[in-house]
Amino acid sequence: MATELHESRELGRTSAGKEIEGEIRRERKERAAEKRYIERCIEEAKQQHDRATEQLMREERDKHKREMKKLERKSEALQATMEGLLAQRDMQEFEMKKEMKRQRQAYKDDLSRLDKKQRELERQTAALKSHQAHSKEVRNSVSEKRQPAEQVHVLQAVQQMSNANAAYPKYSLAIFGTNYAFTGQDRVMSGGHYPAARMGSGSLDACTYGDGGHWVARYTDKRWFQSVNLAQYYPDLAVTIEVKGLSNLELCVLGPAGQQFARWLDGSVCFNASGEVMAKIIEHGRSIQALAFGYQGSSTLVTLAAVMLTGFATAKDCTPGLNYCGHTLYAKGNYDFIIQQCLADNGVADDSSTRNQALFRCRGDPYGYVQYLEYCGRGCVDAGTGQNDYCS
């Protein structure tokens, strides 16, 4: 009967239910017939004035009534049991449907997650293939590119003058968004996650930020580190680093709009800059100590002999900043506090006697590229705004 109840049949339609109801009906019918017989016997005994028989029939009738009540109680108990089975069946059916619904939803969620993962894997695979193809193209371009005849003697001079002990400025400040890195006077201050102020046994020695928050950093133990996916914004530099080695870098500077400059210990260079800045980089070679790229072709190039500034930073574009060596340069917006604090904490802002530092702010920079540079000597040279790239 329980199996038939699980099949959602009504109690009266199950085989056991039908059999029980039939037995109850038959017993009631028999009891009713017995009751009618006893009543007739009592009436006949009354008519014949047979008190003994009448008394006997009355006792039989009372017994019959007790049997009928007992039968009714049995029938009610059986009905309650059947109703309990029905309620249990309904509850089990409800729970089963609820579990099936949950499992169907979980299956749909799993399918959705798998579909998202598959699409993401396909996107990453396509991006990887595109990056590999681009890297191969750039690598071939690097290997096949030849230097113009008029530049050969200049590049040879650059390589001859290069050595492994090129000095960075005494002070260096790089900022991108809320991230900044200040180094100088054996003091390191940094904000943000990368690059770290210390890496193993080395402290941050120099840092440069570029497009997308990408960075390249040097530590005091002569180790270099770079951000992940540098090739996304600087493909030529990333490929050249892969070929020549990150640990062999001597100087590296990133800038907006894909501008960059890198020099290796063997004197070879890779850069993307405006035409005249490119010429100055080649001309000054080993004497380049620091470089800051700006927007719309502006840049600051520092050598042992002079400072070359190409700028679009004017008073109407930026908040006035610090004035050193007769050149007023600008730091804009929320970076004033960080810059002033860094300089004041390291005794730079109060050094009015030597005035041998300069602060460079790129015009139109939405992320806050700022480069703090030290130089010896004076002088300004304007540079053009055309873009050229070169890797050797």
RAPEFEN-V621160 format. One record per residue. N is the residue number from 0. RES is the residue in one small letter. PHI is phi in whole degrees, -180 to 180 (999 if undefined). D_CENTER is the distance of its C-alpha to the mean C-alpha in Angstrom with 2 decimals. Layout:
n,res,phi,d_center
N,RES,PHI,D_CENTER
N,RES,PHI,D_CENTER
//
This chain:
n,res,phi,d_center
0,m,999,58.56
1,a,-61,55.07
2,t,-62,53.82
3,e,-70,55.40
4,l,-67,53.86
5,h,-63,50.38
6,e,-85,51.23
7,s,68,51.40
8,r,-85,55.22
9,e,-68,57.27
10,l,-58,59.36
11,g,-69,62.64
12,r,-100,61.50
13,t,-81,60.79
14,s,-64,63.66
15,a,-67,63.90
16,g,-62,63.77
17,k,-62,66.51
18,e,-67,68.62
19,i,-66,68.32
20,e,-62,69.10
21,g,-65,72.10
22,e,-63,73.44
23,i,-63,73.14
24,r,-62,74.96
25,r,-65,77.72
26,e,-67,78.21
27,r,-64,78.38
28,k,-63,80.88
29,e,-66,82.99
30,r,-64,82.90
31,a,-63,83.90
32,a,-65,86.82
33,e,-64,87.88
34,k,-63,87.78
35,r,-62,90.00
36,y,-64,92.44
37,i,-65,92.67
38,e,-64,93.29
39,r,-64,96.13
40,c,-64,97.62
41,i,-64,97.62
42,e,-62,99.37
43,e,-66,102.00
44,a,-66,102.65
45,k,-64,103.17
46,q,-64,105.63
47,q,-91,107.55
48,h,58,107.33
49,d,-99,105.85
50,r,-69,104.05
51,a,-64,103.09
52,t,-67,101.28
53,e,-61,99.74
54,q,-63,98.38
55,l,-63,97.03
56,m,-68,95.24
57,r,-65,93.77
58,e,-63,92.32
59,e,-67,90.94
60,r,-66,89.39
61,d,-62,87.69
62,k,-62,86.37
63,h,-64,85.13
64,k,-62,83.29
65,r,-64,81.53
66,e,-65,80.52
67,m,-67,79.17
68,k,-63,77.08
69,k,-62,75.78
70,l,-64,74.89
71,e,-66,73.09
72,r,-63,71.06
73,k,-62,70.16
74,s,-66,69.16
75,e,-66,67.01
76,a,-64,65.28
77,l,-66,64.64
78,q,-66,63.27
79,a,-64,60.92
80,t,-61,59.73
81,m,-65,59.10
82,e,-65,57.24
83,g,-63,55.08
84,l,-63,54.31
85,l,-64,53.44
86,a,-64,51.09
87,q,-64,49.47
88,r,-62,49.14
89,d,-63,47.53
90,m,-65,45.03
91,q,-63,44.18
92,e,-66,43.82
93,f,-64,41.50
94,e,-64,39.29
95,m,-65,39.32
96,k,-65,38.29
97,k,-63,35.52
98,e,-66,34.20
99,m,-63,34.49
100,k,-64,32.52
101,r,-63,29.73
102,q,-65,29.72
103,r,-63,29.69
104,q,-67,26.68
105,a,-63,24.83
106,y,-65,25.87
107,k,-64,24.60
108,d,-63,21.17
109,d,-63,21.08
110,l,-62,22.18
111,s,-64,19.53
112,r,-64,16.71
113,l,-64,18.53
114,d,-66,18.94
115,k,-64,15.25
116,k,-62,14.63
117,q,-64,17.65
118,r,-63,16.65
119,e,-65,13.28
120,l,-63,15.44
121,e,-63,17.99
122,r,-65,15.75
123,q,-65,14.50
124,t,-63,18.17
125,a,-64,19.46
126,a,-64,17.23
127,l,-65,18.34
128,k,-62,21.90
129,s,-63,21.84
130,h,-65,20.60
131,q,-64,23.23
132,a,-65,25.86
133,h,-67,25.14
134,s,-62,25.18
135,k,-64,28.41
136,e,-64,29.87
137,v,-66,29.09
138,r,-62,30.40
139,n,-64,33.53
140,s,-66,33.87
141,v,-64,33.66
142,s,-74,36.30
143,e,-91,38.52
144,k,-67,38.45
145,r,-117,41.73
146,q,-78,42.64
147,p,-60,45.19
148,a,-59,48.65
149,e,-73,48.91
150,q,-101,45.75
151,v,-60,46.68
152,h,-67,48.90
153,v,-68,46.44
154,l,-64,43.55
155,q,-64,46.01
156,a,-66,46.85
157,v,-60,43.23
158,q,-66,42.81
159,q,-70,46.07
160,m,-85,45.17
161,s,-72,41.68
162,n,-147,41.34
163,a,-83,38.80
164,n,-113,39.54
165,a,-61,38.27
166,a,-91,37.69
167,y,-90,34.78
168,p,-60,35.68
169,k,-61,36.67
170,y,-121,33.94
171,s,-143,30.52
172,l,-131,28.03
173,a,-123,24.80
174,i,-135,22.55
175,f,-142,19.41
176,g,60,18.30
177,t,-92,18.32
178,n,-90,18.18
179,y,-149,21.66
180,a,-142,23.67
181,f,-119,27.43
182,t,-131,29.81
183,g,157,33.57
184,q,53,36.63
185,d,57,34.90
186,r,-126,32.44
187,v,-125,28.64
188,m,-127,26.53
189,s,-147,22.79
190,g,-134,20.14
191,g,105,16.34
192,h,-84,14.46
193,y,-135,15.70
194,p,-75,18.32
195,a,-73,19.76
196,a,-65,23.32
197,r,-132,24.53
198,m,-139,23.69
199,g,67,26.14
200,s,-90,29.63
201,g,-106,28.86
202,s,-102,28.08
203,l,-60,26.34
204,d,-105,29.13
205,a,-161,27.70
206,c,-146,24.42
207,t,-137,23.69
208,y,-104,20.78
209,g,-137,20.41
210,d,-57,18.74
211,g,68,15.01
212,g,79,15.14
213,h,-69,16.15
214,w,-148,18.76
215,v,-134,21.60
216,a,-137,23.33
217,r,-116,26.60
218,y,-115,27.71
219,t,-65,31.27
220,d,-88,31.62
221,k,72,31.38
222,r,-91,28.04
223,w,-113,25.50
224,f,-137,21.71
225,q,-136,19.34
226,s,-73,15.67
227,v,-71,13.79
228,n,60,14.58
229,l,-59,17.40
230,a,-65,19.22
231,q,-61,17.10
232,y,-112,19.18
233,y,-132,21.94
234,p,-63,22.97
235,d,-62,26.53
236,l,-64,25.66
237,a,-62,23.12
238,v,-68,25.81
239,t,-65,28.53
240,i,-62,26.66
241,e,-64,26.31
242,v,-78,30.03
243,k,-94,31.43
244,g,99,29.14
245,l,-67,26.77
246,s,-70,29.20
247,n,-93,32.02
248,l,-67,30.65
249,e,-113,33.03
250,l,-151,31.45
251,c,-147,28.23
252,v,-137,27.29
253,l,-106,24.51
254,g,-150,25.05
255,p,-72,24.08
256,a,58,24.70
257,g,77,24.34
258,q,-71,27.17
259,q,-165,27.36
260,f,-143,30.05
261,a,-142,30.23
262,r,-131,33.34
263,w,-100,33.91
264,l,-63,36.58
265,d,-83,38.85
266,g,93,38.95
267,s,-72,37.01
268,v,-131,34.71
269,c,-144,31.94
270,f,-154,31.30
271,n,-135,30.61
272,a,-156,32.60
273,s,-68,35.40
274,g,-57,38.76
275,e,-75,40.65
276,v,-64,37.89
277,m,-60,37.81
278,a,-65,41.57
279,k,-69,41.36
280,i,-60,38.77
281,i,-67,41.18
282,e,-67,44.20
283,h,-88,43.13
284,g,49,41.38
285,r,-64,41.51
286,s,-77,42.21
287,i,-67,38.73
288,q,-104,37.20
289,a,-159,34.26
290,l,-151,32.79
291,a,-131,30.68
292,f,-93,29.71
293,g,-116,29.81
294,y,-83,29.34
295,q,54,32.04
296,g,87,33.47
297,s,-75,34.08
298,s,-165,33.77
299,t,-123,35.38
300,l,-120,36.80
301,v,-110,38.42
302,t,-123,41.16
303,l,-67,43.79
304,a,-104,46.32
305,a,-158,44.74
306,v,-111,41.83
307,m,-110,41.07
308,l,-118,39.27
309,t,-114,38.45
310,g,-139,37.18
311,f,-120,36.51
312,a,-77,35.71
313,t,-122,38.60
314,a,-61,39.58
315,k,-75,38.91
316,d,-96,35.29
317,c,-134,34.26
318,t,-73,35.25
319,p,-56,37.89
320,g,-117,36.67
321,l,-95,38.57
322,n,-119,41.75
323,y,-131,42.62
324,c,57,45.33
325,g,82,46.36
326,h,-107,43.05
327,t,-92,41.15
328,l,-118,37.40
329,y,-127,34.81
330,a,-124,31.68
331,k,-109,30.25
332,g,72,28.65
333,n,-71,26.63
334,y,-81,26.77
335,d,-55,30.49
336,f,-64,30.11
337,i,-62,27.85
338,i,-64,30.11
339,q,-60,33.29
340,q,-65,32.18
341,c,-59,31.24
342,l,-68,34.53
343,a,-66,36.66
344,d,-63,35.39
345,n,-108,36.36
346,g,70,39.69
347,v,-93,38.96
348,a,-65,39.54
349,d,-90,42.99
350,d,-83,44.12
351,s,-89,46.47
352,s,-80,48.96
353,t,-92,47.18
354,r,45,44.77
355,n,-113,43.19
356,q,-125,39.55
357,a,-142,37.80
358,l,-114,34.61
359,f,-113,33.09
360,r,-123,31.03
361,c,-81,29.84
362,r,-71,31.02
363,g,73,28.70
364,d,-85,25.58
365,p,-80,22.93
366,y,-111,20.67
367,g,91,23.46
368,y,-69,24.41
369,v,-133,27.22
370,q,-129,29.26
371,y,-103,32.00
372,l,-128,34.70
373,e,-104,38.02
374,y,-147,40.92
375,c,-119,44.67
376,g,92,47.01
377,r,-136,46.69
378,g,130,46.68
379,c,-128,44.61
380,v,-131,44.30
381,d,-78,42.80
382,a,-123,40.67
383,g,-78,40.00
384,t,-113,36.93
385,g,-71,36.96
386,q,-106,34.10
387,n,-138,34.91
388,d,-127,33.04
389,y,-155,34.60
390,c,-135,33.78
391,s,-124,36.53
//
